[in-house]
């Protein structure tokens, strides 16, 4: 249940209505102003992203797999788990939500069904890719891609399945790592011609390749992975290049892994939190982020306290 007027949800970009969130996301895409897109693997991270002042959030399939299964991004997460995570995030976070739906979880019919469920769960956009199932992280070796006609069939299934015209479809190709950069550009162009709203050429390996992707007519996503294949580029240059979104899918997750390691190591070695209090959110802050005061108000209202 989304609690309105929460301090953790005070950003004016948010909306309690999924259709309005989709309109907001479409405007962001069309502005091509390199909107930062941090990833969330769960509802708590999504609330923190909103509270920090970002304009949109991305449900990361890799992060969901890492956090919920404790496994690497190797196509292990299911469609049901992604739909459930989409609902949990959209229920408490008012930001437009882009959902990573991997390869569509089967053939074009499965893709159609998954698209419908994700829209009903509150997604503002989905991202579908052209890897062979089970997929792998875009920055892993050993991937393969499906024939382009199969990918275009899944893409068309997504476009046909959506009920809200503002529900965006992001088409991703991993052909850069499997074949070459020219192949990736050719596939991206065919996806655009098939009706993709936004293109996502994964894992370019040079600044020049990123610049070429930015010159494509259809709005673009560029993805930066700390330690990955794509060189980091400053946000001002990405705005000049005309990218719509700049994705940092697992920055929050990577930060949380390191923070947990540091805190738990100190706790194990000292048996106390005394030396690491500055690394911990306060009890009050923790309750603020999850909107406890709003629920307390409801308890008082309905229980007559």
N, C-alpha and C positions, 0 to 999 in steps of 0.2 A: 504493500500500500504506500503510495507516494504521499508524503506529508507536505502540504503547501506552506509557503512562506518560511521554510526552514532557513536559519542562518547559513547552513551548509548548501543551500540551494538558492542563493540570493542573486545570482548572476542573471541579468536581464535577457541573455541569449536563450535561456532555458524556457521550456513550456511544458505544461502538464498534458498537452495533447500531442500524440504521435503524428497526426497529419501536419500540425504546425511545425513540429521538429523537422519533418521532411521538407517543408517549404524553406525553412532556415538553411538546411544543408544544401539544398539546390542553389540557393543564393550564394552560399559560400563557394560552391563548386564553380559557379558561373563567374564569380569575381576574380578567380585565378590569382589570388593574393597570398598563396603559400600558407594557408591556414595550418597551424601546428595541430597534429593529430596524435595525441598520446594513447597508448594502448592500456586496456584494463583486462585482467584475467578474471575479475570478480566484481561484485557490486560495491564492496568497500572501496576498492581502488577507483572505481568510476565516480563515487561520491567525492573522493579526495581530488580527482581531476577536475570535477565541477567546482569544488570549493576553491581550488587554486586559480580559477578564472579562465580556463580554456573554453573554446567554443564548440567542440565536438569531441567524441570519444570513440575508440575503436576496440571492439571485442576481439582479442587476439587468440587465434586458434592454438598457436604455439604456447602462449601463456596459460590458456585453459588446460592444455594437456600437461604442462609442467606442474601447475598448481593442484589440479584436481586428481591427476593420475600419478604424479611424480615420475613421469616418463618424458622422453624427448619427442620432438615434433615429427612423428613418423606415421601420421594418419591413424592414430589410435583412438582419437576422440570420436564420438558418434554424433549423428544429427540430433538425436534427442537431447544429448548433453549441451549442444550448442543452442538449441531452442530454449532449453531451460535457463541457461545462463543469460540469454538475450532478455527473457522475461524478467529475471531477477534484477538485471541492470536497469532496464527501461522503467521498471516499477519504482525505483528510488532515485534515479538520475534523470534530470530534465534535459540534458544535452542530447542533440541528435546522435544516434548510435549507428556506426558502421560495423557490420558483422562479417567476419571472415568465415565463409561457408566452404572453404577448401575446394574440393573438386565437385561438390554437389551431392556427395554421398551416394553415388551410384550412376545410373544412366540418366538420360534426359527426363524421364518420368519421375525418377527419384528427386532430381533437381527441381522440377516443377513443384512437387509436394513440399520440399524443404523451403523453397522460396515462399510459398503461401504461409507456412507455419511461422517463418521468421517475421514476415510482415505483420501477422496477427499478434506476435509477441512484442512488437513495438520497434522493430528495426527501422531506421531511416534509409539505409542502403545495405546492400550485400556486396561481397567480393567473391567472385568465382574464378578459378584458375584452370590452366590447361595441362596440369600434370596428370600422369597415370596414377590411378588409385592402387595402393595407398600412397599418398603424397609424402613429400619430405620438405623440411624447412628450405626456403628459397636460397639459403646460404650454405646448405649441405651439398656434398658431392654425391654423385650416383643417382641423380634424378632422371626421369624420362617424361616425355610429353605425348599426349594423345594426338591422333591425326586432326588437322584443323577442322575438318567437317564435323567431327564429334564434338569439339569444343563449341563450334558455332551452334550446333543443335542444342547444347545445354544453355548457351547464352540466350537463344531464342525462347527456350522454355522459361527462363527467368523473366524475360520481358513479357511473355504471354500470361504468366502466373500473377504478376503484380496487379493489385486492385487500385492502388493510389498512383496516379501518374507522376507524383513527385517522389515515389520510391525509386532511388537510384540504383543502377546496376553497374558495378565496377568489374571490368574484365582484365584479368591478370594473365600475363604470359611468362613462363619460365624458360623460354626458348634461348635466351642469352647464354645460360649455363650449359644447355644441352646441345645446341647447334652453334649459332653465332649471333652477333648483334643484328646483322641484316635480316636474319630469319625472324628475330624478335620484333623488329620494326614491321616486317611484312605481316606477321600475325596480328599485331596491334592494329594495323590499318584495316585488315579484314574484320576484326572485332568491332571497330568503329563503324564500318559500313553495315554490319549486322544490327547496329542499334545501341551498342554499349554507350552509356552516359559518360563514363570516365574510364581511362586506360591506365594500366599499371604494368609497366615493363620492369620486371623484378631483376635485381642484382646486376645493374650496369657496373662496369669495372673501371671506369675512368671518368674524369670530369667532362671530357669531350662527349662521351656517350650520354651523360646526364643532360648536357646542353642540347644534344640532338633530340632527345626524348621531349624536352620542354618545348621544342619548336613544332610539335605535332598539333594539328588543329583541335582535336578533341581534348577536353580537360584531362589533366594528368595527376597521378599520385607518384611521389618518389619516396622510397623506403630507405631509412638509414638504420643499420644494425651495428651497435657498438661491437667492434671486432669482426664485422662482416666484410663483404667484398666491395661494397660501394663506398667511395671516398666521401668523407663529410664535406659539405658545402654550406657556406653561410646563408642564413635565411634571406638576407637582402638580395643576394644573387638569384636565389630560387624565385623570389617575387619578380625580379626582372625577367627571368626566363618564362614566367607565366604558369608555374605549377599551381594546381588548385589546393592540394594537400601535401603536407610533409609528415610522413608517418614515422613515429618512433614507437613501434609496436610493443617493445618489451623493456623500455628504459626503466619504467617504474618497477617492473619485476626484477630486473638485474640489481637495481638499487636495494630492493627489499631483501634479496638474497644476501648481499654483502652486509647489510645492517643487522640481519638476524644472526649471521655468522659471528660478527664482532660482539654483539651483546651476549649471545649464548656462550661464546668462548670465555668472555670475562666472568660470566656467572659461574661457569664450571670451575674456573681457576681460583676464584676468590670466594665463592659461596655467597655472594652478596651483589646487590645492585648499586652499591655506594659509589663505585668508580665509573658507572655508565649512566647515571641519571640523566645527563645532558643528551643522551641518545634515545631517550624514551619520551613518547608523547605523554602528557599528563593524563590522569584519569578523567579530568574535566574535559580536556580536548578530545579524548577518545569518545566520550558521550556526545559532545557537540557534533562531531562528524557524522555519527549515526542517527542524529535527530532525536535524542532522548527527550529533550525538553518539550517537543511538540507532542510526543506520545504521553508525557506526563500531563500536559494540558487536556488531552482527550480523557485521560483517566479521571481527572478532577471533574470534567464536564459530565461524564456519563455515570460516575459513581457518586456524584454529589459531594465530593470532598471539599 
